[in-house]
Amino acid sequence: MAGTYIKLRVHLVWSTKGRKPLLDPEWRGRLFAHIDSLVAPHRVRLLCAGGVRDHVHLYLELPASQSLAEIVGTIKSSTCRWIQQTFAHRAGFAWQSGYAAFSVTPHDDNQTLDYIRHQETKHRERDFAGEYLWLLKRHGVSYDLRHVLE
């Protein structure tokens, strides 16, 4: 078969270091716009972004040429610097060291978009730790409970 044909969509989740509630709702939209500007030059599409005070969810579409680990590293390091430099009261901001990534099939697009867009509502029922473990179990990801929530 000639050519490369790919539709790779990934739901990403990670927390602030120590799950501290540092992502202020007043500027969270600016954070997501910044992420969009970071990934666009890599031909990565930010399809949706959401989150609450202690974590973010991103729904990305990646080209075949882009490594997931590299794009996550770029997003996390650049946004950490941006938050520290843009908001003086967040000079000590940091992300957790890890992240979770889940592949999404096209028929699950609407469900994933809805889930990410309604994070505020979802977290009235479940905290980040509960949500993170639920997502890992739902997607069949093995983890060590001693280290998963650093």
C-alpha atoms as an extended CHARMM CRD file, in Angstrom:
* protein
*
       150  EXT
         1         1  MET       CA              0.0000000000        0.0000000000        0.0000000000  PROA      1               0.0000000000
         2         2  ALA       CA              1.4080000000        3.3760000000       -0.9640000000  PROA      2               0.0000000000
         3         3  GLY       CA              1.3220000000        6.2670000000        1.4890000000  PROA      3               0.0000000000
         4         4  THR       CA              0.7340000000        6.5140000000        5.2100000000  PROA      4               0.0000000000
         5         5  TYR       CA             -2.7890000000        6.8900000000        6.5150000000  PROA      5               0.0000000000
         6         6  ILE       CA             -3.3310000000        7.5580000000       10.1610000000  PROA      6               0.0000000000
         7         7  LYS       CA             -5.9450000000        8.8610000000       12.5500000000  PROA      7               0.0000000000
         8         8  LEU       CA             -4.3550000000        8.8190000000       15.9800000000  PROA      8               0.0000000000
         9         9  ARG       CA             -6.3840000000       10.4700000000       18.6980000000  PROA      9               0.0000000000
        10        10  VAL       CA             -5.2970000000       10.4320000000       22.3200000000  PROA      10              0.0000000000
        11        11  HSD       CA             -6.9430000000       11.4930000000       25.5840000000  PROA      11              0.0000000000
        12        12  LEU       CA             -4.2500000000       12.7680000000       27.9800000000  PROA      12              0.0000000000
        13        13  VAL       CA             -4.5540000000       13.4090000000       31.7020000000  PROA      13              0.0000000000
        14        14  TRP       CA             -2.0830000000       14.7380000000       34.2560000000  PROA      14              0.0000000000
        15        15  SER       CA             -2.1330000000       16.5850000000       37.5310000000  PROA      15              0.0000000000
        16        16  THR       CA             -0.3740000000       19.4270000000       39.2060000000  PROA      16              0.0000000000
        17        17  LYS       CA              2.4850000000       18.2730000000       41.4580000000  PROA      17              0.0000000000
        18        18  GLY       CA              0.9740000000       16.9290000000       44.6570000000  PROA      18              0.0000000000
        19        19  ARG       CA             -2.4780000000       17.5330000000       43.1430000000  PROA      19              0.0000000000
        20        20  LYS       CA             -2.4020000000       21.0680000000       44.4980000000  PROA      20              0.0000000000
        21        21  PRO       CA             -5.3510000000       23.2330000000       43.3250000000  PROA      21              0.0000000000
        22        22  LEU       CA             -3.2270000000       25.7360000000       41.3740000000  PROA      22              0.0000000000
        23        23  LEU       CA             -5.0360000000       25.9940000000       38.0030000000  PROA      23              0.0000000000
        24        24  ASP       CA             -7.1870000000       29.0550000000       38.4960000000  PROA      24              0.0000000000
        25        25  PRO       CA            -10.4500000000       29.0440000000       36.5280000000  PROA      25              0.0000000000
        26        26  GLU       CA             -9.8780000000       32.6980000000       35.5770000000  PROA      26              0.0000000000
        27        27  TRP       CA             -6.9120000000       31.8400000000       33.3440000000  PROA      27              0.0000000000
        28        28  ARG       CA             -7.4140000000       28.1570000000       32.5240000000  PROA      28              0.0000000000
        29        29  GLY       CA             -8.7790000000       29.1120000000       29.0840000000  PROA      29              0.0000000000
        30        30  ARG       CA             -5.5690000000       31.0230000000       28.3820000000  PROA      30              0.0000000000
        31        31  LEU       CA             -3.5850000000       27.9340000000       29.3690000000  PROA      31              0.0000000000
        32        32  PHE       CA             -5.4920000000       25.8280000000       26.8330000000  PROA      32              0.0000000000
        33        33  ALA       CA             -4.9840000000       28.4660000000       24.1250000000  PROA      33              0.0000000000
        34        34  HSD       CA             -1.2670000000       28.4190000000       24.9330000000  PROA      34              0.0000000000
        35        35  ILE       CA             -1.2170000000       24.6310000000       24.5920000000  PROA      35              0.0000000000
        36        36  ASP       CA             -2.9090000000       24.9340000000       21.1930000000  PROA      36              0.0000000000
        37        37  SER       CA             -0.2070000000       27.3840000000       20.0550000000  PROA      37              0.0000000000
        38        38  LEU       CA              2.5020000000       24.9820000000       21.2890000000  PROA      38              0.0000000000
        39        39  VAL       CA              1.2460000000       21.8990000000       19.4610000000  PROA      39              0.0000000000
        40        40  ALA       CA              0.1650000000       23.4780000000       16.1580000000  PROA      40              0.0000000000
        41        41  PRO       CA              3.7210000000       23.8150000000       14.7380000000  PROA      41              0.0000000000
        42        42  HSD       CA              4.1160000000       20.0530000000       15.2890000000  PROA      42              0.0000000000
        43        43  ARG       CA              0.9870000000       19.3910000000       13.1900000000  PROA      43              0.0000000000
        44        44  VAL       CA             -0.7930000000       18.2070000000       16.3450000000  PROA      44              0.0000000000
        45        45  ARG       CA             -4.4320000000       19.2620000000       16.6930000000  PROA      45              0.0000000000
        46        46  LEU       CA             -5.8680000000       20.1440000000       20.0730000000  PROA      46              0.0000000000
        47        47  LEU       CA             -9.4290000000       18.8630000000       19.6970000000  PROA      47              0.0000000000
        48        48  CYS       CA            -10.5740000000       19.6730000000       23.2160000000  PROA      48              0.0000000000
        49        49  ALA       CA             -9.1590000000       20.7060000000       26.5850000000  PROA      49              0.0000000000
        50        50  GLY       CA            -10.6780000000       20.7140000000       30.0240000000  PROA      50              0.0000000000
        51        51  GLY       CA             -9.8680000000       20.3200000000       33.6500000000  PROA      51              0.0000000000
        52        52  VAL       CA            -10.2900000000       21.6370000000       37.1240000000  PROA      52              0.0000000000
        53        53  ARG       CA             -7.9940000000       23.2300000000       39.6730000000  PROA      53              0.0000000000
        54        54  ASP       CA             -5.6660000000       20.2370000000       40.0900000000  PROA      54              0.0000000000
        55        55  HSD       CA             -5.4730000000       18.5550000000       36.6800000000  PROA      55              0.0000000000
        56        56  VAL       CA             -5.9970000000       18.8140000000       32.9250000000  PROA      56              0.0000000000
        57        57  HSD       CA             -7.4710000000       16.6520000000       30.1860000000  PROA      57              0.0000000000
        58        58  LEU       CA             -6.3600000000       17.1260000000       26.5750000000  PROA      58              0.0000000000
        59        59  TYR       CA             -7.7420000000       15.4290000000       23.4940000000  PROA      59              0.0000000000
        60        60  LEU       CA             -5.1530000000       15.5060000000       20.7140000000  PROA      60              0.0000000000
        61        61  GLU       CA             -4.8350000000       14.2430000000       17.1730000000  PROA      61              0.0000000000
        62        62  LEU       CA             -1.2250000000       13.4130000000       16.3010000000  PROA      62              0.0000000000
        63        63  PRO       CA              0.4540000000       12.9390000000       12.9080000000  PROA      63              0.0000000000
        64        64  ALA       CA              2.4580000000        9.7770000000       12.2410000000  PROA      64              0.0000000000
        65        65  SER       CA              5.6960000000       11.7420000000       12.5780000000  PROA      65              0.0000000000
        66        66  GLN       CA              5.0490000000       12.9690000000       16.1370000000  PROA      66              0.0000000000
        67        67  SER       CA              6.0670000000       11.0380000000       19.2490000000  PROA      67              0.0000000000
        68        68  LEU       CA              3.4850000000       11.1530000000       22.0200000000  PROA      68              0.0000000000
        69        69  ALA       CA              6.1730000000       11.3430000000       24.7170000000  PROA      69              0.0000000000
        70        70  GLU       CA              7.8660000000       14.2710000000       22.9600000000  PROA      70              0.0000000000
        71        71  ILE       CA              4.6680000000       16.2820000000       22.5530000000  PROA      71              0.0000000000
        72        72  VAL       CA              3.6470000000       15.6730000000       26.1860000000  PROA      72              0.0000000000
        73        73  GLY       CA              7.1330000000       16.7310000000       27.2990000000  PROA      73              0.0000000000
        74        74  THR       CA              6.8860000000       19.8840000000       25.1970000000  PROA      74              0.0000000000
        75        75  ILE       CA              3.4480000000       20.7500000000       26.5670000000  PROA      75              0.0000000000
        76        76  LYS       CA              4.3300000000       20.1140000000       30.1980000000  PROA      76              0.0000000000
        77        77  SER       CA              7.6800000000       21.9210000000       30.2370000000  PROA      77              0.0000000000
        78        78  SER       CA              6.4660000000       24.9100000000       28.2130000000  PROA      78              0.0000000000
        79        79  THR       CA              3.2260000000       25.3730000000       30.1510000000  PROA      79              0.0000000000
        80        80  CYS       CA              5.0390000000       25.0450000000       33.4640000000  PROA      80              0.0000000000
        81        81  ARG       CA              7.3920000000       27.8640000000       32.4460000000  PROA      81              0.0000000000
        82        82  TRP       CA              4.4750000000       29.9120000000       31.0500000000  PROA      82              0.0000000000
        83        83  ILE       CA              2.4560000000       29.5960000000       34.2730000000  PROA      83              0.0000000000
        84        84  GLN       CA              5.4680000000       30.5030000000       36.4400000000  PROA      84              0.0000000000
        85        85  GLN       CA              6.3330000000       33.5460000000       34.2990000000  PROA      85              0.0000000000
        86        86  THR       CA              2.7950000000       34.7750000000       33.6490000000  PROA      86              0.0000000000
        87        87  PHE       CA              1.3340000000       34.4810000000       37.1470000000  PROA      87              0.0000000000
        88        88  ALA       CA              3.6170000000       35.7280000000       39.9220000000  PROA      88              0.0000000000
        89        89  HSD       CA              1.5610000000       33.9390000000       42.5830000000  PROA      89              0.0000000000
        90        90  ARG       CA              2.3330000000       30.6200000000       40.7900000000  PROA      90              0.0000000000
        91        91  ALA       CA              6.1390000000       30.9730000000       40.6690000000  PROA      91              0.0000000000
        92        92  GLY       CA              6.5740000000       27.5350000000       42.2780000000  PROA      92              0.0000000000
        93        93  PHE       CA              4.1610000000       25.7690000000       39.9230000000  PROA      93              0.0000000000
        94        94  ALA       CA              4.9880000000       22.2440000000       38.7110000000  PROA      94              0.0000000000
        95        95  TRP       CA              3.2270000000       19.3530000000       36.9990000000  PROA      95              0.0000000000
        96        96  GLN       CA              3.3460000000       15.7740000000       38.2650000000  PROA      96              0.0000000000
        97        97  SER       CA              6.1390000000       13.8030000000       36.6220000000  PROA      97              0.0000000000
        98        98  GLY       CA              3.8960000000       11.2990000000       34.8220000000  PROA      98              0.0000000000
        99        99  TYR       CA              0.7500000000       11.2820000000       32.7290000000  PROA      99              0.0000000000
       100       100  ALA       CA             -1.8980000000        8.9270000000       31.3940000000  PROA      100             0.0000000000
       101       101  ALA       CA             -2.6820000000        8.5240000000       27.7030000000  PROA      101             0.0000000000
       102       102  PHE       CA             -5.5980000000        6.6220000000       26.2030000000  PROA      102             0.0000000000
       103       103  SER       CA             -6.2570000000        5.9280000000       22.5410000000  PROA      103             0.0000000000
       104       104  VAL       CA             -9.6890000000        6.9670000000       21.3170000000  PROA      104             0.0000000000
       105       105  THR       CA            -11.5000000000        5.4020000000       18.3910000000  PROA      105             0.0000000000
       106       106  PRO       CA            -13.5710000000        7.6290000000       16.1100000000  PROA      106             0.0000000000
       107       107  HSD       CA            -16.8610000000        6.1970000000       17.3580000000  PROA      107             0.0000000000
       108       108  ASP       CA            -15.9320000000        7.3670000000       20.9010000000  PROA      108             0.0000000000
       109       109  ASP       CA            -15.2050000000       10.9670000000       19.8200000000  PROA      109             0.0000000000
       110       110  ASN       CA            -18.4310000000       12.4890000000       21.1220000000  PROA      110             0.0000000000
       111       111  GLN       CA            -18.2270000000       10.6580000000       24.4410000000  PROA      111             0.0000000000
       112       112  THR       CA            -14.6200000000       11.8090000000       24.9580000000  PROA      112             0.0000000000
       113       113  LEU       CA            -15.3920000000       15.4000000000       23.9930000000  PROA      113             0.0000000000
       114       114  ASP       CA            -18.3910000000       15.4590000000       26.3590000000  PROA      114             0.0000000000
       115       115  TYR       CA            -16.3450000000       13.9700000000       29.2000000000  PROA      115             0.0000000000
       116       116  ILE       CA            -13.5630000000       16.5490000000       28.8650000000  PROA      116             0.0000000000
       117       117  ARG       CA            -15.8890000000       19.5250000000       28.4230000000  PROA      117             0.0000000000
       118       118  HSD       CA            -17.8270000000       18.7160000000       31.5930000000  PROA      118             0.0000000000
       119       119  GLN       CA            -14.9890000000       18.2610000000       34.0510000000  PROA      119             0.0000000000
       120       120  GLU       CA            -16.4070000000       20.7130000000       36.5760000000  PROA      120             0.0000000000
       121       121  THR       CA            -19.6130000000       18.6630000000       36.7920000000  PROA      121             0.0000000000
       122       122  LYS       CA            -17.7900000000       15.3180000000       36.8960000000  PROA      122             0.0000000000
       123       123  HSD       CA            -15.6730000000       16.4400000000       39.8260000000  PROA      123             0.0000000000
       124       124  ARG       CA            -18.6370000000       17.1760000000       42.0020000000  PROA      124             0.0000000000
       125       125  GLU       CA            -18.9470000000       13.3710000000       42.2000000000  PROA      125             0.0000000000
       126       126  ARG       CA            -15.3220000000       12.1530000000       42.1080000000  PROA      126             0.0000000000
       127       127  ASP       CA            -11.9180000000       13.6540000000       43.0200000000  PROA      127             0.0000000000
       128       128  PHE       CA             -8.8610000000       13.4290000000       40.7640000000  PROA      128             0.0000000000
       129       129  ALA       CA             -7.4640000000       10.2920000000       42.4170000000  PROA      129             0.0000000000
       130       130  GLY       CA            -10.7540000000        8.4440000000       41.9710000000  PROA      130             0.0000000000
       131       131  GLU       CA            -11.1060000000        9.6280000000       38.3920000000  PROA      131             0.0000000000
       132       132  TYR       CA             -7.5100000000        8.7370000000       37.4850000000  PROA      132             0.0000000000
       133       133  LEU       CA             -7.7920000000        5.2060000000       38.8670000000  PROA      133             0.0000000000
       134       134  TRP       CA            -11.1790000000        4.7630000000       37.1620000000  PROA      134             0.0000000000
       135       135  LEU       CA             -9.7030000000        5.8250000000       33.7920000000  PROA      135             0.0000000000
       136       136  LEU       CA             -6.7340000000        3.4790000000       34.1730000000  PROA      136             0.0000000000
       137       137  LYS       CA             -9.0180000000        0.5500000000       35.0390000000  PROA      137             0.0000000000
       138       138  ARG       CA            -11.4980000000        1.4100000000       32.2650000000  PROA      138             0.0000000000
       139       139  HSD       CA             -8.7020000000        1.3350000000       29.6970000000  PROA      139             0.0000000000
       140       140  GLY       CA             -7.0530000000       -1.7940000000       31.0910000000  PROA      140             0.0000000000
       141       141  VAL       CA             -3.8240000000       -0.0340000000       32.0920000000  PROA      141             0.0000000000
       142       142  SER       CA             -1.7000000000       -1.8310000000       34.6930000000  PROA      142             0.0000000000
       143       143  TYR       CA             -0.3790000000        0.3140000000       37.5330000000  PROA      143             0.0000000000
       144       144  ASP       CA              1.2510000000        0.0930000000       40.9410000000  PROA      144             0.0000000000
       145       145  LEU       CA             -0.9860000000        1.7810000000       43.5010000000  PROA      145             0.0000000000
       146       146  ARG       CA              2.0880000000        2.7370000000       45.5480000000  PROA      146             0.0000000000
       147       147  HSD       CA              3.3580000000        5.0020000000       42.7420000000  PROA      147             0.0000000000
       148       148  VAL       CA              0.4240000000        5.9130000000       40.5170000000  PROA      148             0.0000000000
       149       149  LEU       CA             -0.6480000000        8.9770000000       42.4990000000  PROA      149             0.0000000000
       150       150  GLU       CA              2.8230000000       10.2520000000       43.4920000000  PROA      150             0.0000000000
